Every structure is written in structure tokens, then in C-alpha cells.
Amino acid sequence: MKISLNVVDFLLSALALQGLILSILLLFSAKKIKSNRWISLFIFAVSMMIFNTELDLSGIWKSHLWILNFIVPFNLSLGPLIYFYSRSLIFEDKTITRKSYFHFLPALIDLKRQIIFLFYFTGTLSIPAVQKFYFLAKTQRILLSPNLYQVLPGFISCLVYCGLTYLTVNAQLGNKELSVYKLADLKWLKKLMQSLFVLLAIWLFTIIIDFAPGSVPVYSWTRYLLGLPAVVFVYWLGMATYLRQNKMEQKDVEVYNKKIAKVYFKDSEADYYRQKLNHLMQNEKLYLNPLLKLEAIASKLGIPERLISNLLNQHLDINFNDFVNGYRIEEAKKKLSDPAHSAFTISAIAFDCGFNSLATFQRAFKQFAGITPSQYQNNLKTPSLAINTTQIRI
């Protein structure tokens, strides 16, 4: 059997090989951004499809049938992979459960050659009933010959999942809770989906050309028409994703991976409870209690603790400890500037304002005031000294 490998075939094979390498690098470096695992598998699947095409076009698989046992086209995996990438990117992996993997069950059809080899290896094909069915002309044509039944399910699956992905991305672009990085990635993903729709249009065109009534599928120029833009696309996708991930610093990764909390309040409701919460803190001065817990505030307001946390985190952009410490620091400023408390030590004022540790007070004061308590006191004393040393006119 003559093996043909022209310049275009060599380019396709080289880019597909680099796509496989990139997918493996992304898969092992996806500890930073877990959603990249899905995009790495997508790149792997497309690269394997290109290799499958090249083995067919070059004639290699016809002279070395054993190679087919290690090459899987993964047509029916493409759609679910890009769909779960978008969900993992937006919602983390919490929406991807064990049941979600049933989406990949149709991909077992892509393993038909491996299943046939398994039947042969285990002797199952020697069973008369299996032999009778397997060697039927219609069965052989469906399983081994190029036909519409092999191509169309993969195209329909990819089209449906890409449509779902596009709708999901569009719906989330207005989500204000997303980090800057994720919002940028969503915009990028939307453009990526638009590119995929172009590739799907090319794929549909090749299907029509190859399987139109009366046509004889040759799979030469039509496969190049789809294969070249597809392999260039995934190579670019892999490089862009890998380089972006490795440029991110640790703090950027933490912001990127920040989980989105469920929003319980509308803006009007949040404003109402915010006013009630501030009124409660200012009038009853709950913050002076060093053992103050979220439970006590929730009990006073008559709403569950999780709603208080949501109000603080989602609408005030602050956690519970910082919220309470903000009131304590304001109280400490008043006492530090009050001459009636001039005899009190900084430590005594800290404990009097609800702090149970001087170190915590020092840290919180620096956080909210930008200076230490001692510096704050000195700044208060300086104007006073200047006034006292001013000469009075006689």
C-alpha cells in the first residue's frame, strides 16, 4: 500500500501533534484554573480527529490496521467538552455532577473500532450469532465504510452543545458578580463560539458535498477544507489559553477562582436591611461585645445568618469581621481624641471598644485608618502643641 504524505498532510500532522502536546501541558498545569482541563480535552479531541483523518488520507491505516486501535475520532465528545468548559468557567465545577457525565455516553459510538477489536481479541466474534450479524453487508458498511451515519451525529451534537454554550455565555455576560478575569474570558469565549459556528458551517458544507444524493465521497479536498482551519484554530486556542494561564500571578488566580455566592436580595431589599443593620449597630452598639457573633445580629434582625452574610458579602463587599471592626475602630478614634480618655492606655481603649487582642486592634486600626493608634494620637497632639506655643498679644 502506497503511503502519501504531501506538504499539507505534513502541516496538518505537525499542528495536530503540537495540539496534543499543548493539551497535555494544559491538563497538567490546570491546577491554577481548573476550567482549563475541559479546554485541554477539547483540543486533544480535535487533534485526535485530525490524526484519524491523516491516517485515512495518507493510507497508513489501510496498511497498518493495528494503529486504529489507538486512534479515536471523538466526534461526539466535542460538544459536551466545550459546553462543560463554559459551565466550569462560570459556575466552577459545582454544577458538574456524576450525572453530568452521561452527556458523554453517545461518545461510545466513536469507540466502535476499539469495541470490534475487543470482540475479536476475546473471541466474541467467533460466536455464530455474532458472526452472522457482524458480517452482514449492511453492518459492515455502517461500521467500517464512510457513511452519513458516522458523521451526522457528531455534527448535530456539536451544533446543539455549541448553541447551549452560546446562550449560557450571553446570559452570564451581565453578571456583576464575576471577576474581571472571568468576564474577560466570557467575552473571549463568546468570540470563540462564533469561530466555532464558522467551523460548523464548513463542516456542514463538507457533509453536503460528500453525502449529497448521487455523489461519491472521496474525502480529499473536503477534509482539507475542514481540517486546516480546525487544526489552526485549536493550536491557537491551546497557545492562547496556556500563555494566559501562566502569565497570571497567584493573587490573580485567587480572584479568578473566587466562587460566586448566591444572591438572596434585590437592590431595594438589600438597602432596607442595610439601613436596619447600621441602625442596630449604631444604637445598640453591639460591636462593643468582644464575643459578638453573626448569630446575635441575625436574631436581632429576624433573618437567617446566611442572609446576613450574603448582604455583607454581595451588597456591602465586606466580611462580617471587617464590618464589626469598622465600628470598633470608629469608636476607638472617638476615645483616642477625647480628653476624658487621655489617661487610658491604647490597650485599655482597644479592649473597651470590643477587641479581645491588642494585636488585632493594631492590625485593624492600620487597615481602616491607614496609620497606627500611636500615630493617630500624635497627629491629634501636634496641632494642640502648636496652639499652646503661640504667643498671645497683649
C-alpha positions in Angstrom: 0.0 0.0 0.0 1.5 3.3 -1.1 1.7 6.0 1.6 1.2 9.6 0.5 2.2 12.5 2.8 2.3 15.8 0.9 3.1 19.2 2.3 -0.5 19.9 3.5 -0.7 16.5 5.2 2.7 17.1 6.9 1.5 20.5 8.1 -1.8 19.1 9.4 0.0 16.3 11.2 2.6 18.6 12.7 0.0 21.0 14.1 -2.1 18.2 15.3 0.9 16.8 17.2 1.6 20.2 18.7 -2.1 20.4 19.7 -1.8 17.1 21.5 1.3 18.3 23.4 -0.4 21.6 24.3 -3.5 19.8 25.5 -1.3 17.6 27.8 0.6 20.7 29.1 -2.7 22.4 29.8 -4.2 19.3 31.5 -1.3 19.0 34.0 -1.0 22.8 34.6 -4.7 23.3 35.1 -4.3 23.3 38.9 -4.4 27.1 38.7 -7.5 27.3 36.6 -9.5 24.1 36.7 -11.8 25.0 33.9 -8.8 24.7 31.5 -9.0 21.0 31.9 -12.1 20.9 29.7 -10.5 23.1 27.0 -7.4 20.9 27.1 -9.6 17.8 26.5 -11.4 19.6 23.7 -8.0 20.4 22.0 -7.0 16.8 22.5 -10.2 15.5 20.9 -9.9 17.8 17.8 -6.2 16.8 17.4 -7.1 13.1 17.5 -9.7 13.7 14.8 -7.1 15.3 12.6 -4.8 12.4 13.1 -7.6 10.0 12.2 -8.1 12.0 9.0 -4.4 11.9 8.2 -4.1 8.2 8.7 -7.0 7.8 6.3 -5.8 10.2 3.6 -2.2 9.0 3.7 -3.2 5.3 3.5 -1.3 4.5 6.7 -4.2 2.9 8.5 -5.0 0.7 5.5 -1.6 -0.9 5.6 -1.3 -0.8 9.4 -4.8 -1.6 10.8 -3.5 -2.1 14.3 -3.0 1.7 14.6 -6.7 2.3 14.6 -6.9 0.6 18.0 -5.2 3.6 19.5 -6.9 6.4 17.5 -10.4 7.6 18.5 -12.1 10.4 16.5 -14.1 11.7 19.5 -16.7 13.4 17.2 -19.4 13.1 19.8 -17.2 14.4 22.6 -16.6 17.8 21.1 -20.0 19.4 22.0 -20.1 18.3 25.7 -16.5 19.3 26.2 -17.0 22.9 25.1 -20.3 23.1 27.0 -18.8 21.9 30.3 -15.8 24.2 29.8 -18.2 27.2 29.8 -20.1 25.9 32.8 -16.9 25.2 34.7 -15.6 28.7 33.8 -18.8 30.4 35.1 -20.1 28.2 37.9 -17.0 26.3 38.9 -17.4 22.5 39.0 -20.2 22.6 41.5 -22.8 22.3 38.7 -21.0 19.3 37.2 -22.1 16.2 39.0 -21.6 12.5 38.2 -24.9 12.5 36.3 -23.4 15.2 34.0 -21.0 12.6 32.6 -24.0 10.8 31.0 -23.6 13.5 28.3 -20.6 11.6 27.1 -22.4 8.2 26.7 -23.1 8.8 23.0 -19.3 9.1 22.6 -19.1 5.3 23.0 -20.2 5.2 19.3 -16.8 6.7 18.5 -15.1 3.6 20.1 -16.7 1.2 17.6 -13.3 0.1 16.2 -11.9 -0.5 19.7 -15.1 -2.5 20.6 -14.7 -4.6 17.5 -11.1 -5.3 18.4 -12.2 -6.3 21.9 -14.7 -8.6 20.4 -12.1 -10.1 18.2 -9.5 -10.4 21.0 -11.9 -12.0 23.4 -13.2 -14.4 20.8 -16.7 -13.0 20.9 -16.7 -12.7 17.0 -16.4 -16.4 16.8 -19.9 -16.9 18.2 -22.1 -17.8 15.2 -24.9 -15.4 16.0 -22.5 -12.5 16.4 -20.7 -13.5 13.2 -23.9 -13.7 11.3 -24.8 -10.1 12.3 -21.3 -8.7 12.1 -20.6 -9.9 8.6 -23.8 -8.6 7.1 -23.1 -6.3 4.2 -25.2 -3.5 5.8 -23.4 -3.9 9.2 -20.0 -3.8 7.6 -21.0 -0.7 5.6 -22.3 1.1 8.7 -19.3 0.1 10.9 -16.4 0.3 8.6 -17.3 2.3 5.4 -17.5 6.1 5.3 -21.2 7.0 5.6 -23.6 9.7 6.8 -24.4 7.8 10.0 -20.8 8.2 11.1 -20.6 11.9 10.5 -24.0 13.4 11.1 -24.5 12.6 14.8 -21.2 14.3 15.7 -22.2 17.4 13.7 -25.6 17.6 15.3 -24.2 17.0 18.8 -21.6 19.7 18.4 -24.2 22.2 17.0 -26.6 21.6 19.8 -24.0 22.0 22.6 -22.4 25.0 21.0 -25.8 26.6 20.8 -26.4 25.9 24.5 -22.9 27.2 25.4 -23.5 30.4 23.4 -26.9 31.0 25.2 -25.2 30.4 28.6 -22.4 32.8 27.9 -24.8 35.5 26.7 -26.9 35.1 29.8 -23.9 35.5 32.1 -22.2 38.5 30.5 -24.4 40.8 32.6 -23.5 39.0 35.9 -21.9 41.7 38.1 -20.5 39.1 40.5 -18.0 37.7 38.0 -14.3 38.7 38.5 -12.7 40.9 35.8 -10.7 38.0 34.5 -13.8 35.7 34.2 -15.7 38.5 32.5 -12.9 38.9 30.0 -12.8 35.2 29.4 -16.6 35.1 28.8 -16.2 37.8 26.2 -13.4 35.8 24.7 -15.5 32.6 24.9 -18.3 34.3 23.0 -15.9 35.2 20.1 -14.6 31.6 20.3 -18.1 30.2 19.9 -18.6 32.5 16.9 -15.5 31.0 15.4 -16.8 27.5 16.1 -20.1 28.3 14.4 -18.0 29.2 11.3 -16.2 25.9 11.5 -19.6 24.1 11.9 -20.8 25.8 8.7 -17.7 24.5 6.9 -18.3 21.1 8.4 -21.9 21.1 7.2 -20.7 22.1 3.7 -18.3 19.2 3.5 -21.1 16.8 4.7 -23.4 18.1 1.9 -20.7 17.8 -0.7 -19.6 14.3 0.4 -23.1 12.8 1.0 -25.3 14.6 -1.4 -27.5 12.2 -3.4 -25.6 10.7 -6.3 -22.2 11.9 -5.0 -19.3 9.5 -4.3 -17.5 10.5 -1.1 -13.8 10.9 -1.8 -12.8 12.8 1.4 -9.8 14.6 -0.1 -10.2 18.3 -0.6 -13.3 18.4 1.6 -11.3 17.1 4.6 -8.5 19.6 3.9 -11.2 22.3 3.8 -12.3 21.4 7.3 -9.0 20.0 8.7 -6.8 23.0 8.1 -8.9 25.7 9.8 -9.8 23.3 12.6 -6.2 22.4 13.5 -5.0 26.0 13.2 -7.9 27.0 15.5 -7.2 24.5 18.2 -3.4 25.3 18.0 -4.2 29.0 18.6 -6.7 28.1 21.3 -4.1 26.0 23.2 -1.3 28.6 22.9 -3.6 31.4 24.0 -5.0 29.5 27.0 -1.6 28.2 28.1 0.1 31.6 27.9 -2.7 33.4 29.6 -2.8 31.0 32.5 1.0 31.2 33.0 1.1 35.0 33.0 -1.4 35.2 35.9 0.1 35.8 39.4 -1.1 33.9 42.4 -3.3 36.8 43.6 -4.9 37.0 40.2 -5.6 33.3 40.3 -7.3 33.6 43.7 -9.6 36.4 42.3 -10.3 34.3 39.2 -11.3 31.3 41.2 -13.4 33.2 43.7 -16.7 31.4 44.0 -19.9 33.3 43.2 -22.2 33.4 46.2 -25.9 33.1 45.7 -27.7 36.4 45.7 -30.7 36.5 48.0 -31.7 40.2 47.9 -32.8 42.6 45.3 -31.1 46.0 45.5 -34.2 47.6 47.2 -34.4 44.8 49.8 -30.6 45.0 50.4 -30.9 48.7 51.0 -33.7 48.2 53.5 -31.7 45.6 55.5 -28.5 47.6 55.3 -30.2 50.5 57.0 -31.7 48.3 59.7 -28.3 46.7 60.3 -26.5 50.1 60.5 -29.2 51.4 62.8 -28.9 48.3 65.1 -25.1 48.7 65.3 -25.2 52.5 66.0 -28.0 52.5 68.5 -27.4 49.3 70.5 -23.6 49.3 69.9 -23.4 45.5 69.6 -19.8 45.8 68.4 -18.7 46.6 71.9 -19.3 42.9 72.8 -15.9 41.1 72.1 -17.8 37.8 71.8 -20.3 39.2 69.2 -21.3 36.5 66.7 -23.3 36.6 63.4 -26.0 34.6 65.1 -26.7 37.5 67.6 -27.2 40.0 64.8 -29.3 37.6 62.7 -31.5 37.1 65.8 -31.9 40.9 66.3 -32.9 41.4 62.6 -35.1 38.3 62.5 -33.5 36.8 59.4 -31.2 33.7 58.9 -27.4 34.1 59.3 -26.8 33.2 55.6 -28.8 36.2 54.5 -26.7 38.5 56.7 -23.5 37.0 55.2 -25.0 37.5 51.7 -25.9 41.1 52.5 -22.4 41.9 53.7 -20.5 39.9 51.0 -22.6 40.7 48.0 -24.0 44.1 48.6 -21.5 45.8 51.0 -18.5 43.9 49.7 -17.2 43.2 53.2 -17.0 40.2 55.5 -18.5 40.1 59.0 -15.3 40.6 61.0 -14.3 43.7 59.0 -17.8 45.1 59.2 -17.8 44.9 63.0 -14.2 46.1 63.3 -15.1 49.1 61.3 -17.5 50.3 64.0 -15.0 49.4 66.7 -12.2 51.5 65.1 -14.6 54.5 64.8 -15.4 54.1 68.5 -11.6 53.9 69.2 -11.0 57.1 67.3 -13.5 58.9 69.4 -12.0 57.7 72.6 -8.4 58.4 71.4 -9.4 62.0 70.6 -11.5 62.5 73.8 -9.5 64.3 76.6 -11.6 62.4 79.1 -9.8 59.2 77.9 -6.3 60.7 77.8 -5.3 58.8 80.9 -6.3 55.5 79.2 -3.7 53.3 77.5 -4.1 52.2 73.9 -4.6 48.7 75.2 -7.4 49.7 77.6 -9.2 51.6 74.8 -8.8 48.6 72.5 -10.5 46.3 75.0 -13.1 48.9 75.8 -14.1 49.1 72.1 -14.7 45.4 71.8 -11.3 44.0 70.8 -10.0 41.0 72.7 -6.5 41.3 71.5 -4.1 44.3 71.2 -2.5 42.8 68.1 -5.9 42.5 66.4 -6.7 46.1 67.3 -3.4 47.4 65.9 -3.9 45.5 62.7 -7.5 46.6 62.3 -6.6 50.2 63.1 -3.9 50.2 60.4 -6.3 48.7 57.9 -9.1 51.2 58.4 -7.2 54.4 59.4 -4.0 53.8 57.4 -1.8 54.6 60.5 -1.2 53.1 63.9 -3.1 54.2 67.0 0.0 55.8 68.3 0.5 57.8 65.1 -3.2 58.8 65.3 -2.7 60.1 68.8 0.4 62.0 67.9 -1.3 63.7 65.0 -4.0 64.8 67.4 -1.5 66.3 69.8 0.6 68.2 67.3 -2.0 70.9 66.5 -2.6 71.3 70.2 1.0 71.9 70.9 1.2 74.4 68.1 -1.7 76.4 69.6 -0.3 76.4 73.1 3.1 77.8 72.0 1.6 80.6 70.1 2.3 84.0 71.8 -0.8 85.9 72.9 -0.9 89.6 72.0 -1.1 91.9 75.0 
